[in-house]
C-alpha cells in the first residue's frame, strides 16, 4: 500500500492504489433522535472506546430483522425491472460488450438519512441507462464497515433495471483497519459454515437490495486467512444466488493473504474471481494487463466483461487521464468492462452554491459527452463518455406508463402545476423512469438547449425545458419503449409555452431504426390544446398504428420565436386507473414535532405514497413521499392556533392519479 497516494485520495485529488471511503461523519446529538438513518455495522467485534457523536456501533452478527426498529424505513420496495436494449443511438455504442459499474458515496457512513432530506443539493443520478451495477460506497473504521444502501437509491435504481450492492470495507491498517475484523467476517461455526455470509444475504433480502461488494484491504493476513476468505466468498455467493443476489470482489487480498493490488486478473486473485460474480480491477492496470486479464477470464470459462477496469474519477472527473483504448477500443471488441470510482464528482467539484441545474449539466457531460447528444457523440474528445461506447437500456415496457420528468430532487414540490411545498428536497425513490438518451435532437437548424429545469414543474420538482430559436422543425427523442398498442391506447402530454409559440406534434414509432444511429421512423400526430396560457393536458389517439410503440418523441415547429417550451408530463394509457387508498395511518412514535408514521399499503399497484399536512385554513402542505410504508417527518410545530395537527396520506398510481386519503392527527 502506498500511504502517500491514499492520503492524496482522502484529500480529494490524485489516483490511489486502493478504494478508501470518506472519513467518519458526525451529527448533532438529540435527546431522542427519531430520524432513521441508513444502516451500517461491524462484522462482529466492536472497536475499543466509545463512538463519536451521531455514530452507533453495531454488530452484524447480532442483527435480526425482527428487532431492527428502522427496517420499515430502510427496506426498498420497487422490484428490479427487466431491461431491453434498443437499437443503439450511434454507430460506436455497443451492446453485449463492456458494461459499467459505479461506486458512489451518496453520503457519510453515519447520519445518512434513510428517506431523503430537506436539500436539493444531492447526487441525483439519472443516467441509469448506462449503468449495470451500482455499489453503495462507504465505510470507515470509526463508524462501521458494512453498509446497506438507502431505500430511495435502490428504488430508483430498480425502476431503471439496475441492481444495487451494499459495501463491505475492511480498511487498511493505516486508516484504522484491524485484522480481527477480517477474521470476524470469515469466522466459521461448529458446522463449518460462515455465519456472517448468511447474515449478509439475510440483510440484503430484508432490505431489498441485490448483493455485496467485498473490499478486503486490511494487511497482515496469511494463506490460512485467504483460505477462509475464499470459503466465505463461496458460501456468500451460493446463498446469495439462491436469493437472486450477486457478489463483486475487489482486487486487493491475494491467495497468500497479503493485500497486494494486482491491476489484473492473474494467479494471485483468480480463485477469488471464480468465487464471485465479477471483480473490480484496481486502478494500476495497463493496456497489457487488461488484455491478459480478459484472456484469463475466458480461459476460466468466464466473460471478460465480468471484469470492471477501475477508472478513478473522484478528483478530476472528465479531466481524468484514462487510456480508453485499453478498455473500450473503437476499432475492435471491448477488452473489459468499466468500473467508475466516485462519479459523484459531477456534483462534488462544483462550488458550494451549486444548483440542481449546475449538477445535471455536469452530469450530462460526464455520461453523454460534450456534444450533449448521444446520437452525435464526440469520439475525438479526451473524455470518452459512456454514451460513445455503451448502448443505453430502457425499462419502459408496460401500459400504463407515465413520467413527470421528476429527477428525485427539487427546489419546491409541485402538484398539478401548483406549489404545495416551498422546501427544497431530495428523495430518489420519487424519481420517475427517465429518458435513456439525453438528449437526441433532430433538426436541420440550430440545436436548442434541452434539459431538466427546476424553476417550474407540473408534478414533483422538475420539468423538461426546450429553449432556443427553433429555426427549423425540431424533433426531440424522449423514450425508447416496448409498449403494447390497444384499441383504446392514448398518449397524454402536459405542456406549457413560456415564450414564443410553436406547433406541437407527438412523434410515435412502431419500428426500430433501420441501423444503429438512425432515426426512428416516426409517425407524427398533431397535438391540439385549448387557447390560453398555463399548463395544458392534450390527449392524442394513435389512430392507424398497431403492434407496439418502440419510440416516443415530440416535434416542435416555431411559429414565433425564440421558443421556451416545457413538457411537464407524458402518459401512455388505455384507461385511467385510480389506486385504492392506504389504511391504518398512524403515528408510531413522537418527540415534540418529530413524528414517525406507518400505514397499511394500498392493495394493487402503487407508484408511491404522499403525506400532506392539512392546515386550519384548509390548505394542504406536502411533507414528503416515499415508496415505503413508513415515513419520518421532523421539526413540525403548531400552526394557526391548532390544538392538533391533521395529516393525510394518499397512494399515487402509475398515472399520478391519487387515492382517497387515510387520515390521522397529532395532538400538541
C-alpha positions as CSV (number, residue, x, y, z in Angstrom):
1,X,0.0,0.0,0.0
2,X,1.3,3.5,-0.9
3,X,0.3,5.6,2.1
4,X,1.0,8.9,0.3
5,X,-1.3,8.0,-2.5
6,X,-4.0,7.1,-0.1
7,X,-3.6,10.4,1.7
8,X,-3.9,12.2,-1.6
9,X,-7.1,10.3,-2.3
10,X,-8.6,11.2,1.0
11,X,-7.7,14.8,0.3
12,X,-9.7,14.6,-2.8
13,X,-7.1,14.5,-5.6
14,X,-5.0,12.0,-7.5
15,X,-5.2,8.3,-8.1
16,X,-5.0,5.8,-5.3
17,X,-3.9,2.2,-5.2
18,X,-7.0,1.1,-3.2
19,X,-10.5,2.1,-2.5
20,X,-10.9,4.3,0.6
21,X,-14.3,5.8,1.6
22,X,-14.6,9.1,3.2
23,X,-13.7,9.7,6.8
24,X,-16.2,9.5,9.7
25,X,-19.1,11.9,9.7
26,X,-20.8,13.4,12.7
27,X,-24.3,14.5,13.6
28,X,-25.6,16.7,16.4
29,X,-27.0,14.6,19.3
30,X,-30.6,14.9,20.2
31,X,-32.5,13.9,23.3
32,X,-34.3,11.2,21.3
33,X,-33.3,11.1,17.7
34,X,-36.3,9.6,15.8
35,X,-34.7,10.3,12.4
36,X,-34.0,6.9,10.7
37,X,-30.6,6.5,9.1
38,X,-29.1,4.1,6.6
39,X,-27.7,1.1,8.4
40,X,-24.0,0.2,8.9
41,X,-22.3,-2.5,11.0
42,X,-19.0,-4.1,12.1
43,X,-18.8,-7.8,11.3
44,X,-18.8,-8.9,15.0
45,X,-16.4,-7.3,17.5
46,X,-16.6,-3.5,18.0
47,X,-13.7,-1.0,18.4
48,X,-12.5,-0.1,21.8
49,X,-13.6,3.2,23.4
50,X,-16.8,5.0,22.6
51,X,-18.3,6.0,19.2
52,X,-18.2,9.6,18.1
53,X,-21.2,11.9,18.2
54,X,-24.0,10.7,16.0
55,X,-22.4,7.3,15.5
56,X,-23.9,4.0,16.6
57,X,-21.7,0.9,16.8
58,X,-23.5,-2.3,15.8
59,X,-22.5,-5.9,15.2
60,X,-23.9,-7.5,12.0
61,X,-23.6,-11.0,13.7
62,X,-26.2,-9.9,16.3
63,X,-28.5,-8.2,13.7
64,X,-32.1,-9.6,13.5
65,X,-34.7,-8.3,11.2
66,X,-37.4,-8.6,13.8
67,X,-35.6,-6.2,16.2
68,X,-34.5,-3.7,13.5
69,X,-36.5,-0.7,14.5
70,X,-35.6,1.2,11.3
71,X,-36.2,-1.6,8.9
72,X,-39.5,-0.2,7.7
73,X,-37.8,3.0,6.6
74,X,-34.8,1.3,5.1
75,X,-36.4,-1.6,3.1
76,X,-36.7,-0.9,-0.6
77,X,-40.0,-1.8,-2.2
78,X,-39.5,-1.4,-6.0
79,X,-38.6,-4.8,-7.7
80,X,-35.8,-4.9,-10.1
81,X,-37.2,-4.1,-13.6
82,X,-36.3,-6.1,-16.7
83,X,-34.4,-4.1,-19.3
84,X,-34.1,-4.2,-23.1
85,X,-31.6,-2.7,-25.4
86,X,-33.0,-0.6,-28.3
87,X,-31.1,0.0,-31.5
88,X,-28.0,2.0,-30.4
89,X,-28.3,5.7,-30.7
90,X,-25.0,5.9,-32.6
91,X,-22.6,3.7,-34.5
92,X,-19.9,3.4,-31.9
93,X,-22.1,2.3,-28.9
94,X,-22.2,-1.5,-28.5
95,X,-24.5,-3.9,-26.6
96,X,-23.2,-7.2,-25.2
97,X,-19.7,-5.9,-24.6
98,X,-18.4,-3.5,-21.9
99,X,-20.7,-2.7,-19.1
100,X,-20.4,0.0,-16.4
101,X,-20.2,-0.3,-12.6
102,X,-20.4,2.8,-10.4
103,X,-19.0,3.0,-6.9
104,X,-20.9,6.0,-5.4
105,X,-20.7,7.6,-2.0
106,X,-24.2,9.3,-1.6
107,X,-23.5,10.5,1.9
108,X,-21.5,9.8,5.1
109,X,-21.4,6.3,6.6
110,X,-23.3,7.5,9.7
111,X,-26.1,10.1,9.9
112,X,-27.2,9.4,6.4
113,X,-31.0,9.9,6.3
114,X,-32.9,6.8,5.2
115,X,-35.5,8.7,3.1
116,X,-34.1,11.8,1.7
117,X,-33.6,15.2,3.3
118,X,-34.6,18.9,3.0
119,X,-32.0,19.9,0.4
120,X,-31.8,19.7,-3.3
121,X,-28.0,19.5,-3.2
122,X,-27.7,15.8,-3.8
123,X,-26.1,13.3,-6.3
124,X,-29.4,12.5,-8.0
125,X,-28.1,10.0,-10.5
126,X,-30.3,9.9,-13.6
127,X,-28.2,8.2,-16.3
128,X,-29.1,4.7,-15.2
129,X,-29.4,3.6,-18.8
130,X,-25.6,3.1,-19.0
131,X,-25.1,1.5,-15.5
132,X,-25.1,-2.2,-15.0
133,X,-24.3,-2.3,-11.3
134,X,-24.3,0.4,-8.5
135,X,-22.2,0.0,-5.4
136,X,-23.3,1.9,-2.3
137,X,-19.8,3.1,-1.4
138,X,-18.6,4.0,2.1
139,X,-17.5,2.7,5.4
140,X,-14.8,3.7,7.9
141,X,-13.0,2.2,10.9
142,X,-14.6,4.7,13.3
143,X,-18.2,4.2,12.2
144,X,-18.8,0.9,10.6
145,X,-17.5,-1.3,7.8
146,X,-20.6,-2.9,6.3
147,X,-23.2,-0.5,4.6
148,X,-26.7,-1.2,3.4
149,X,-27.9,1.3,0.8
150,X,-30.7,3.7,1.4
151,X,-34.1,2.5,0.2
152,X,-34.7,5.5,-2.2
153,X,-31.4,4.8,-4.1
154,X,-32.4,1.1,-4.5
155,X,-36.0,2.0,-5.6
156,X,-34.7,4.5,-8.2
157,X,-32.1,2.0,-9.5
158,X,-34.6,-0.8,-9.6
159,X,-37.1,1.3,-11.6
160,X,-34.4,1.6,-14.2
161,X,-33.3,-2.0,-14.1
162,X,-30.0,-1.5,-12.1
163,X,-29.0,-3.8,-9.3
164,X,-27.5,-2.2,-6.2
165,X,-24.8,-3.7,-3.9
166,X,-24.0,-3.0,-0.3
167,X,-20.4,-2.5,0.6
168,X,-18.1,-4.5,2.9
169,X,-15.0,-2.4,3.6
170,X,-12.1,-3.8,5.6
171,X,-9.8,-0.8,5.9
172,X,-6.0,-0.6,5.5
173,X,-4.2,-0.6,8.9
174,X,-3.1,3.0,8.2
175,X,-6.7,4.0,8.3
176,X,-7.7,2.1,11.4
177,X,-8.2,-1.3,9.9
178,X,-7.9,-4.2,12.3
179,X,-7.2,-7.7,11.1
180,X,-9.6,-9.0,13.7
181,X,-12.5,-7.6,11.7
182,X,-11.4,-9.6,8.7
183,X,-11.2,-12.7,10.9
184,X,-14.7,-11.8,12.3
185,X,-16.1,-11.7,8.8
186,X,-14.8,-15.1,7.8
187,X,-15.4,-16.9,11.1
188,X,-16.8,-20.4,10.9
189,X,-19.3,-22.0,13.2
190,X,-19.2,-25.5,14.6
191,X,-20.7,-26.9,11.4
192,X,-18.0,-25.3,9.2
193,X,-20.4,-22.7,7.8
194,X,-19.8,-18.9,7.7
195,X,-22.5,-17.2,9.8
196,X,-21.6,-13.7,8.5
197,X,-22.2,-14.9,4.9
198,X,-25.7,-15.9,5.9
199,X,-26.2,-12.6,7.7
200,X,-25.2,-10.6,4.7
201,X,-27.6,-12.5,2.5
202,X,-30.4,-12.0,5.1
203,X,-29.7,-8.2,5.3
204,X,-29.9,-7.8,1.5
205,X,-33.1,-9.9,1.3
206,X,-34.7,-7.9,4.2
207,X,-33.6,-4.5,2.8
208,X,-34.4,-5.3,-0.8
209,X,-31.1,-4.8,-2.5
210,X,-29.0,-7.1,-4.7
211,X,-25.8,-8.3,-3.1
212,X,-22.4,-7.2,-1.9
213,X,-19.1,-5.6,-2.9
214,X,-16.3,-7.2,-0.9
215,X,-13.3,-5.0,-0.4
216,X,-10.7,-6.7,1.9
217,X,-7.8,-4.2,2.3
218,X,-6.5,-4.9,5.8
219,X,-2.9,-6.1,5.6
220,X,-1.1,-8.7,7.7
221,X,-3.0,-11.8,6.7
222,X,-1.6,-15.2,5.7
223,X,-2.6,-18.1,3.5
224,X,-4.9,-19.5,6.1
225,X,-6.9,-16.3,6.3
226,X,-7.1,-16.2,2.5
227,X,-8.4,-19.8,2.5
228,X,-11.1,-18.7,5.0
229,X,-11.9,-15.7,2.9
230,X,-12.3,-17.9,-0.2
231,X,-14.6,-20.3,1.7
232,X,-16.6,-17.3,3.0
233,X,-16.9,-15.8,-0.5
234,X,-18.1,-19.1,-2.0
235,X,-20.7,-19.5,0.6
236,X,-21.8,-15.9,0.3
237,X,-22.2,-16.5,-3.5
238,X,-24.1,-19.8,-3.1
239,X,-26.5,-18.4,-0.5
240,X,-26.9,-15.1,-2.4
241,X,-27.5,-16.7,-5.8
242,X,-30.5,-18.6,-4.3
243,X,-31.9,-15.2,-3.3
244,X,-31.1,-13.5,-6.7
245,X,-28.2,-11.7,-5.2
246,X,-24.7,-11.2,-6.6
247,X,-21.1,-10.7,-5.3
248,X,-18.3,-8.4,-6.6
249,X,-14.8,-8.9,-5.4
250,X,-12.2,-6.1,-5.3
251,X,-8.6,-6.8,-6.4
252,X,-6.9,-6.4,-3.1
253,X,-6.3,-9.6,-1.0
254,X,-4.2,-12.3,-2.7
255,X,-4.1,-16.0,-2.3
256,X,-1.3,-15.7,0.3
257,X,-3.5,-13.4,2.5
258,X,-1.5,-10.3,1.8
259,X,-3.0,-7.1,0.4
260,X,-1.4,-6.5,-3.0
261,X,-3.3,-4.8,-5.7
262,X,-2.6,-6.6,-9.0
263,X,-4.2,-4.3,-11.5
264,X,-5.1,-7.5,-13.3
265,X,-6.8,-10.9,-13.1
266,X,-4.0,-13.4,-12.5
267,X,-2.8,-16.3,-10.4
268,X,-2.8,-14.1,-7.3
269,X,-6.5,-13.4,-7.3
270,X,-8.3,-15.6,-9.9
271,X,-9.6,-18.0,-7.2
272,X,-11.5,-15.1,-5.6
273,X,-12.8,-14.0,-9.0
274,X,-14.1,-17.6,-9.6
275,X,-15.9,-17.5,-6.3
276,X,-17.6,-14.2,-7.2
277,X,-19.8,-12.9,-10.0
278,X,-17.4,-10.2,-11.0
279,X,-14.2,-8.4,-10.0
280,X,-13.2,-4.8,-9.8
281,X,-9.6,-4.5,-11.1
282,X,-7.5,-1.9,-9.2
283,X,-6.5,1.4,-11.0
284,X,-2.9,0.3,-11.6
285,X,-4.0,-1.7,-14.7
286,X,-2.2,-1.2,-18.0
287,X,-3.2,-2.0,-21.6
288,X,-1.3,-5.3,-21.5
289,X,-2.6,-6.3,-18.0
290,X,-6.2,-5.7,-19.1
291,X,-5.7,-7.7,-22.3
292,X,-4.2,-10.6,-20.4
293,X,-7.0,-10.3,-17.8
294,X,-9.6,-10.7,-20.4
295,X,-7.9,-13.7,-21.9
296,X,-7.6,-15.3,-18.4
297,X,-11.3,-14.8,-17.7
298,X,-12.2,-16.5,-20.9
299,X,-9.8,-19.4,-20.2
300,X,-11.7,-19.8,-16.9
301,X,-14.9,-20.1,-18.8
302,X,-16.0,-16.6,-17.8
303,X,-16.9,-13.4,-19.6
304,X,-14.1,-10.8,-19.9
305,X,-16.9,-8.3,-19.2
306,X,-17.3,-9.6,-15.7
307,X,-14.1,-7.6,-15.0
308,X,-14.5,-3.9,-14.1
309,X,-11.4,-1.9,-15.0
310,X,-11.2,0.7,-12.3
311,X,-11.4,4.3,-13.5
312,X,-10.8,6.8,-10.7
313,X,-12.8,10.0,-11.4
314,X,-13.2,11.2,-7.7
315,X,-10.7,14.0,-8.1
316,X,-10.7,15.0,-11.7
317,X,-13.9,13.7,-13.3
318,X,-14.0,14.3,-17.0
319,X,-10.4,15.7,-16.8
320,X,-9.1,12.3,-15.7
321,X,-6.4,10.8,-17.8
322,X,-7.7,7.4,-19.0
323,X,-6.3,5.0,-21.6
324,X,-9.7,4.3,-23.1
325,X,-8.4,2.2,-25.9
326,X,-7.1,-0.3,-23.3
327,X,-10.7,-0.8,-22.1
328,X,-13.2,0.2,-24.9
329,X,-11.2,0.5,-28.2
330,X,-13.2,1.9,-31.0
331,X,-12.0,-0.3,-33.8
332,X,-12.2,-3.8,-32.2
333,X,-14.1,-5.6,-29.4
334,X,-14.1,-4.1,-26.0
335,X,-11.5,-5.6,-23.6
336,X,-13.2,-5.4,-20.2
337,X,-16.0,-3.5,-18.6
338,X,-15.6,-0.1,-16.8
339,X,-15.7,0.5,-13.0
340,X,-16.2,4.1,-12.2
341,X,-14.9,5.1,-8.8
342,X,-16.8,8.1,-7.4
343,X,-18.6,9.6,-10.4
344,X,-20.4,11.9,-7.9
345,X,-17.5,14.2,-8.8
346,X,-20.1,15.7,-11.1
347,X,-21.7,17.3,-8.0
348,X,-18.8,17.5,-5.6
349,X,-16.4,19.5,-7.8
350,X,-19.0,22.3,-8.2
351,X,-18.9,25.4,-5.9
352,X,-20.9,25.3,-2.7
353,X,-23.7,27.5,-4.2
354,X,-24.3,24.9,-6.9
355,X,-27.9,24.4,-8.1
356,X,-29.6,21.2,-9.4
357,X,-29.2,22.6,-12.9
358,X,-25.5,23.0,-12.4
359,X,-25.2,19.4,-11.3
360,X,-27.2,18.0,-14.2
361,X,-25.3,20.0,-16.7
362,X,-22.0,18.5,-15.4
363,X,-23.6,15.0,-15.1
364,X,-24.8,15.1,-18.7
365,X,-21.3,16.0,-19.9
366,X,-19.9,13.1,-17.9
367,X,-22.3,10.4,-19.3
368,X,-23.2,11.8,-22.7
369,X,-20.1,13.9,-23.6
370,X,-19.5,17.5,-24.7
371,X,-21.9,17.2,-27.6
372,X,-24.8,16.5,-25.2
373,X,-26.3,14.4,-27.9
374,X,-25.7,10.6,-27.8
375,X,-26.7,10.4,-31.5
376,X,-23.8,12.7,-32.3
377,X,-21.1,11.7,-29.8
378,X,-17.7,13.4,-29.8
379,X,-15.4,10.4,-30.4
380,X,-12.3,12.5,-30.5
381,X,-12.5,14.1,-27.1
382,X,-10.1,13.0,-24.4
383,X,-13.1,12.1,-22.2
384,X,-14.8,9.2,-23.8
385,X,-18.2,9.4,-22.3
386,X,-20.1,6.2,-21.7
387,X,-22.6,7.1,-24.5
388,X,-19.8,6.8,-27.0
389,X,-19.1,3.1,-26.2
390,X,-22.0,1.6,-24.3
391,X,-25.6,1.1,-25.7
392,X,-28.3,2.5,-23.4
393,X,-31.1,0.4,-22.0
394,X,-34.7,1.1,-21.1
395,X,-37.4,-0.5,-18.8
396,X,-40.5,1.2,-20.4
397,X,-42.3,-2.0,-21.3
398,X,-45.8,-1.8,-19.8
399,X,-49.0,0.3,-20.1
400,X,-49.9,2.4,-18.2
401,X,-46.7,4.4,-18.3
402,X,-46.2,7.9,-17.1
403,X,-43.4,10.4,-16.3
404,X,-43.4,13.9,-14.9
405,X,-39.6,14.2,-15.6
406,X,-39.0,14.2,-11.9
407,X,-35.3,13.7,-11.1
408,X,-35.7,12.9,-7.4
409,X,-34.8,16.3,-6.1
410,X,-36.0,19.8,-6.4
411,X,-36.3,23.4,-5.0
412,X,-40.0,23.0,-4.4
413,X,-42.8,20.4,-4.8
414,X,-45.5,20.9,-7.4
415,X,-48.8,19.2,-7.8
416,X,-50.8,19.9,-11.0
417,X,-48.7,22.9,-11.6
418,X,-49.2,24.4,-8.1
419,X,-46.5,24.7,-5.4
420,X,-47.6,22.6,-2.4
421,X,-44.3,22.9,-0.6
422,X,-41.6,25.6,-1.0
423,X,-39.0,23.5,0.8
424,X,-36.1,22.1,-1.1
425,X,-35.9,18.3,-1.0
426,X,-34.3,15.1,-2.3
427,X,-35.7,11.6,-2.4
428,X,-34.6,9.3,-5.2
429,X,-37.4,6.9,-4.6
430,X,-39.7,9.5,-6.1
431,X,-37.7,9.7,-9.3
432,X,-39.6,8.8,-12.5
433,X,-38.4,6.5,-15.2
434,X,-36.4,9.0,-17.2
435,X,-35.4,9.1,-20.9
436,X,-32.4,6.9,-21.5
437,X,-30.9,9.2,-24.3
438,X,-30.2,12.7,-23.3
439,X,-30.7,14.5,-25.4
440,X,-31.2,13.4,-29.1
441,X,-32.3,16.4,-31.1
442,X,-33.0,16.0,-34.8
443,X,-33.1,19.3,-36.7
444,X,-31.6,21.0,-39.8
445,X,-31.4,24.2,-37.8
446,X,-29.7,25.3,-34.6
447,X,-29.8,22.9,-31.7
448,X,-31.9,24.3,-28.8
449,X,-31.0,23.9,-25.1
450,X,-32.7,20.8,-23.7
451,X,-32.6,19.6,-20.1
452,X,-34.3,19.2,-16.8
453,X,-35.4,22.5,-15.3
454,X,-36.2,23.2,-11.6
455,X,-37.8,26.7,-11.9
456,X,-41.2,25.2,-12.6
457,X,-42.9,21.8,-12.8
458,X,-46.3,20.1,-13.3
459,X,-45.6,17.5,-10.7
460,X,-42.6,16.7,-8.4
461,X,-39.6,19.0,-8.7
462,X,-38.7,19.4,-12.3
463,X,-39.9,19.6,-15.9
464,X,-38.3,19.2,-19.3
465,X,-37.4,22.5,-20.9
466,X,-36.6,23.2,-24.6
467,X,-35.2,26.7,-25.1
468,X,-34.0,28.0,-28.5
469,X,-34.7,29.7,-31.8
470,X,-36.2,26.6,-33.3
471,X,-35.3,27.9,-36.8
472,X,-36.3,24.6,-38.3
473,X,-38.7,21.8,-37.3
474,X,-37.1,20.1,-34.3
475,X,-37.7,16.5,-33.1
476,X,-36.7,15.5,-29.6
477,X,-36.4,11.8,-28.9
478,X,-37.9,11.0,-25.4
479,X,-38.3,7.3,-24.7
480,X,-37.3,4.0,-26.2
481,X,-40.2,1.7,-25.3
482,X,-41.8,-1.6,-25.8
483,X,-45.4,-0.6,-25.1
484,X,-48.2,-2.7,-26.5
485,X,-50.9,-0.8,-28.5
486,X,-54.5,-1.5,-27.9
487,X,-57.7,-0.1,-29.4
488,X,-58.0,2.4,-26.6
489,X,-54.4,3.4,-26.2
490,X,-53.8,7.2,-26.0
491,X,-50.9,9.4,-25.2
492,X,-51.3,12.4,-22.9
493,X,-48.9,15.4,-22.9
494,X,-48.9,18.1,-20.2
495,X,-47.1,21.1,-21.7
496,X,-46.7,24.8,-21.5
497,X,-45.2,27.5,-23.7
498,X,-43.4,30.2,-21.7
499,X,-42.1,32.3,-24.7
500,X,-42.7,32.4,-28.4
501,X,-45.1,30.0,-30.0
502,X,-44.7,26.6,-31.7
503,X,-46.9,23.9,-33.2
504,X,-46.6,20.7,-31.3
505,X,-46.7,17.1,-32.7
506,X,-46.4,13.8,-30.9
507,X,-43.8,11.5,-32.6
508,X,-44.5,7.8,-32.3
509,X,-42.7,4.9,-33.9
510,X,-43.7,1.3,-34.0
511,X,-40.5,0.1,-35.6
512,X,-36.8,0.3,-34.8
513,X,-34.4,2.5,-36.8
514,X,-33.0,0.6,-39.8
515,X,-29.5,0.8,-38.4
516,X,-27.5,2.0,-35.4
517,X,-27.5,5.8,-35.3
518,X,-30.6,6.0,-37.4
519,X,-33.8,7.9,-36.5
520,X,-36.9,6.1,-35.5
521,X,-39.5,6.0,-38.4
522,X,-41.9,8.3,-36.6
523,X,-45.5,9.0,-37.4
524,X,-46.4,12.5,-36.4
525,X,-49.8,13.4,-34.7
526,X,-50.9,17.0,-34.3
527,X,-51.3,18.0,-30.6
528,X,-54.2,20.4,-30.1
529,X,-54.6,22.4,-26.9
530,X,-57.2,24.8,-25.6
531,X,-56.3,28.5,-26.1
532,X,-54.7,30.4,-23.2
533,X,-51.6,30.4,-21.1
534,X,-50.5,27.9,-18.5
535,X,-50.2,24.2,-18.3
536,X,-52.4,22.2,-20.8
537,X,-53.0,18.5,-21.0
538,X,-53.6,17.2,-24.5
539,X,-54.8,13.7,-25.4
540,X,-53.7,12.1,-28.6
541,X,-55.2,8.9,-30.1
542,X,-52.8,6.7,-32.0
543,X,-55.1,6.2,-35.0
544,X,-53.8,3.9,-37.6
545,X,-51.0,2.3,-35.5
546,X,-50.7,-1.3,-34.4
547,X,-48.2,-3.6,-32.8
548,X,-46.1,-1.9,-30.1
549,X,-44.7,1.6,-29.5
550,X,-40.9,1.5,-29.9
551,X,-40.1,5.2,-29.5
552,X,-41.9,8.3,-28.4
553,X,-40.8,11.9,-29.0
554,X,-42.1,15.4,-29.8
555,X,-41.7,17.7,-32.8
556,X,-41.8,21.5,-32.3
557,X,-42.1,23.9,-35.2
558,X,-41.8,27.6,-34.3
559,X,-44.5,30.0,-35.4
560,X,-42.9,32.8,-33.5
561,X,-39.5,32.6,-31.9
562,X,-37.4,32.2,-29.9
563,X,-39.4,29.5,-28.1
564,X,-39.3,28.4,-24.5
565,X,-41.4,25.3,-24.1
566,X,-41.9,22.9,-21.2
567,X,-43.0,19.3,-21.0
568,X,-44.4,18.5,-17.6
569,X,-45.9,15.1,-18.1
570,X,-46.1,12.2,-20.5
571,X,-48.5,9.3,-20.2
572,X,-49.4,6.3,-22.3
573,X,-52.6,4.5,-21.2
574,X,-55.6,2.6,-22.1
575,X,-57.8,3.7,-19.3
576,X,-57.4,5.9,-16.2
577,X,-56.7,3.8,-13.2
578,X,-57.0,5.2,-9.7
579,X,-55.3,3.4,-6.8
580,X,-57.0,2.2,-3.7
581,X,-56.4,4.1,-0.5
582,X,-53.9,3.1,2.2
583,X,-55.3,2.3,5.6
584,X,-54.5,2.5,9.2
585,X,-52.4,5.7,9.0
586,X,-50.9,6.1,12.5
587,X,-48.1,7.8,14.4
588,X,-45.9,5.1,15.8
589,X,-43.5,7.4,17.8
590,X,-43.3,11.1,18.6
591,X,-41.0,13.5,20.3
592,X,-42.4,17.0,20.1
593,X,-42.7,17.8,16.4
594,X,-40.6,14.8,15.3
595,X,-43.0,12.1,14.1
596,X,-42.8,8.6,12.8
597,X,-45.7,7.5,10.6
598,X,-46.7,4.0,9.5
599,X,-49.6,2.6,7.5
600,X,-51.0,-0.4,5.7
601,X,-50.3,-0.3,2.0
602,X,-53.0,0.0,-0.6
603,X,-53.9,-3.2,-2.5
604,X,-52.8,-3.3,-6.1
605,X,-50.0,-1.4,-7.9
606,X,-48.8,1.8,-6.2
607,X,-46.1,4.2,-7.5
608,X,-45.5,5.8,-4.1
609,X,-47.3,7.4,-1.2
610,X,-47.5,11.1,-0.4
611,X,-48.0,12.6,3.0
612,X,-49.7,16.0,3.4
613,X,-50.5,18.3,6.4
614,X,-53.9,19.9,6.3
615,X,-53.8,23.4,7.9
616,X,-56.7,25.0,9.7
617,X,-57.3,27.3,6.8
618,X,-57.9,24.3,4.5
619,X,-54.6,24.4,2.6
620,X,-52.6,21.3,2.1
621,X,-48.8,21.2,2.5
622,X,-46.7,18.5,1.1
623,X,-44.5,16.8,3.7
624,X,-42.9,14.1,1.7
625,X,-43.3,11.0,-0.4
626,X,-41.9,7.5,-0.2
627,X,-42.2,4.0,-1.7
628,X,-42.1,2.6,1.8
629,X,-45.0,2.1,4.3
630,X,-43.3,4.3,7.0
631,X,-42.1,7.8,6.9
632,X,-40.4,10.3,9.3
633,X,-41.1,14.0,9.5
634,X,-39.2,16.3,11.8
635,X,-39.4,19.9,13.1
636,X,-43.2,20.3,13.0
637,X,-44.9,22.9,15.2
638,X,-48.5,24.1,15.8
639,X,-49.8,26.5,13.2
640,X,-52.7,28.9,13.2
641,X,-53.5,28.1,16.8
642,X,-54.4,24.5,16.0
643,X,-54.8,22.1,19.0
644,X,-53.8,19.1,16.8
645,X,-52.1,18.7,13.5
646,X,-54.0,16.8,10.8
647,X,-52.4,14.6,8.2
648,X,-53.5,12.9,5.0
649,X,-51.8,10.1,3.2
650,X,-52.6,9.1,-0.4
651,X,-51.5,6.3,-2.7
652,X,-50.2,7.6,-6.1
653,X,-50.7,5.4,-9.1
654,X,-48.6,5.0,-12.2
655,X,-50.6,7.7,-14.0
656,X,-50.2,10.0,-11.0
657,X,-53.8,9.6,-10.1
658,X,-54.3,9.7,-6.3
659,X,-56.4,7.7,-3.9
660,X,-58.8,9.0,-1.3
661,X,-56.8,9.8,1.8
662,X,-56.1,8.0,5.0
663,X,-56.0,10.5,7.9
664,X,-54.7,10.8,11.4
665,X,-54.0,13.6,13.9
666,X,-51.3,14.5,16.4
667,X,-52.3,16.5,19.5
668,X,-49.8,19.2,20.5
